[in-house]
């Protein structure tokens, strides 16, 4: 059975997200650890979190995929922005221990003209400061589309980050289908080849989650504009191959398509209908 869900709002609490997920036939979900455009985080209510954990246990939920705020840029050229990223991630990883054993996904950042090598070094520095032997959370680097000066547009850049981190066992990768397509990886015509390349450069053991998004753009456009499943450049047949691929089918799938809850419910039902025994 697919482990699949979508981004849900934490505004009404953790248990509310669990109940909402059940209502759309999801058995995982993503949520922002704090305001995605800012730095504020709600205080955690232990009773609320305990209720979510019970919902997850009772309904055989898969791993959750929390998301850092978009404003986090660990490879900025501005010291105060890097300090915000450091403090934000340190706090988020403490907060994630209230729901232990899940994933914390972040965009590696933009080097803003400093060069990819400098950007990678700054990201490595941040991760070496925030990762701890005691944490139960796995931190995920997201594959990026390559717009502007984004770091993480290639498997080589992700591998360079992982190789520089001392506690790399606490790291993984979240593969975004729109992003890798827009970055030039042809998952439409050569999904096997793309995954073989990922395995050779990064290692499939590091692949922990998938963001399921179609793309409004052609292959290699480096634009990052998500589309509903089956309505973009990837097409429905590609997603049928993705959700059934032996290297992917056991991972949590998170929808980030331009939808409201009814649309996500429809997409979850559609993707479940494509699952082969």
Secondary structure as the mmCIF struct_conf table of DSSP 4:
data_model
#
loop_
_struct_conf.conf_type_id
_struct_conf.id
_struct_conf.beg_label_comp_id
_struct_conf.beg_label_asym_id
_struct_conf.beg_label_seq_id
_struct_conf.end_label_comp_id
_struct_conf.end_label_asym_id
_struct_conf.end_label_seq_id
STRN STRN1 UNK A 3 UNK A 6
STRN STRN2 UNK A 7 UNK A 7
TURN_TY1_P TURN_TY1_P1 UNK A 11 UNK A 12
HELX_RH_AL_P HELX_RH_AL_P1 UNK A 14 UNK A 23
TURN_TY1_P TURN_TY1_P2 UNK A 24 UNK A 25
BEND BEND1 UNK A 27 UNK A 27
STRN STRN3 UNK A 30 UNK A 32
BEND BEND2 UNK A 33 UNK A 34
TURN_TY1_P TURN_TY1_P3 UNK A 36 UNK A 37
BEND BEND3 UNK A 38 UNK A 39
HELX_LH_PP_P HELX_LH_PP_P1 UNK A 42 UNK A 44
HELX_RH_AL_P HELX_RH_AL_P2 UNK A 46 UNK A 58
TURN_TY1_P TURN_TY1_P4 UNK A 59 UNK A 60
STRN STRN4 UNK A 65 UNK A 67
TURN_TY1_P TURN_TY1_P5 UNK A 70 UNK A 71
TURN_TY1_P TURN_TY1_P6 UNK A 74 UNK A 75
BEND BEND4 UNK A 77 UNK A 78
HELX_RH_AL_P HELX_RH_AL_P3 UNK A 79 UNK A 96
HELX_RH_3T_P HELX_RH_3T_P1 UNK A 97 UNK A 99
TURN_TY1_P TURN_TY1_P7 UNK A 100 UNK A 101
STRN STRN5 UNK A 103 UNK A 106
STRN STRN6 UNK A 110 UNK A 110
TURN_TY1_P TURN_TY1_P8 UNK A 112 UNK A 113
BEND BEND5 UNK A 114 UNK A 114
HELX_RH_AL_P HELX_RH_AL_P4 UNK A 116 UNK A 130
TURN_TY1_P TURN_TY1_P9 UNK A 133 UNK A 134
HELX_LH_PP_P HELX_LH_PP_P2 UNK A 137 UNK A 137
STRN STRN7 UNK A 138 UNK A 142
HELX_LH_PP_P HELX_LH_PP_P3 UNK A 143 UNK A 143
TURN_TY1_P TURN_TY1_P10 UNK A 148 UNK A 149
STRN STRN8 UNK A 150 UNK A 150
BEND BEND6 UNK A 151 UNK A 151
BEND BEND7 UNK A 153 UNK A 154
HELX_RH_AL_P HELX_RH_AL_P5 UNK A 155 UNK A 164
TURN_TY1_P TURN_TY1_P11 UNK A 166 UNK A 167
HELX_RH_3T_P HELX_RH_3T_P2 UNK A 168 UNK A 170
STRN STRN9 UNK A 171 UNK A 176
HELX_RH_AL_P HELX_RH_AL_P6 UNK A 177 UNK A 183
TURN_TY1_P TURN_TY1_P12 UNK A 184 UNK A 184
TURN_TY1_P TURN_TY1_P13 UNK A 187 UNK A 189
HELX_RH_AL_P HELX_RH_AL_P7 UNK A 191 UNK A 201
TURN_TY1_P TURN_TY1_P14 UNK A 202 UNK A 202
HELX_RH_3T_P HELX_RH_3T_P3 UNK A 204 UNK A 206
STRN STRN10 UNK A 207 UNK A 212
STRN STRN11 UNK A 214 UNK A 215
BEND BEND8 UNK A 216 UNK A 217
TURN_TY1_P TURN_TY1_P15 UNK A 219 UNK A 220
STRN STRN12 UNK A 226 UNK A 227
TURN_TY1_P TURN_TY1_P16 UNK A 229 UNK A 230
BEND BEND9 UNK A 231 UNK A 234
HELX_RH_AL_P HELX_RH_AL_P8 UNK A 236 UNK A 244
TURN_TY1_P TURN_TY1_P17 UNK A 246 UNK A 250
BEND BEND10 UNK A 251 UNK A 251
STRN STRN13 UNK A 252 UNK A 255
BEND BEND11 UNK A 257 UNK A 258
HELX_RH_AL_P HELX_RH_AL_P9 UNK A 261 UNK A 274
#
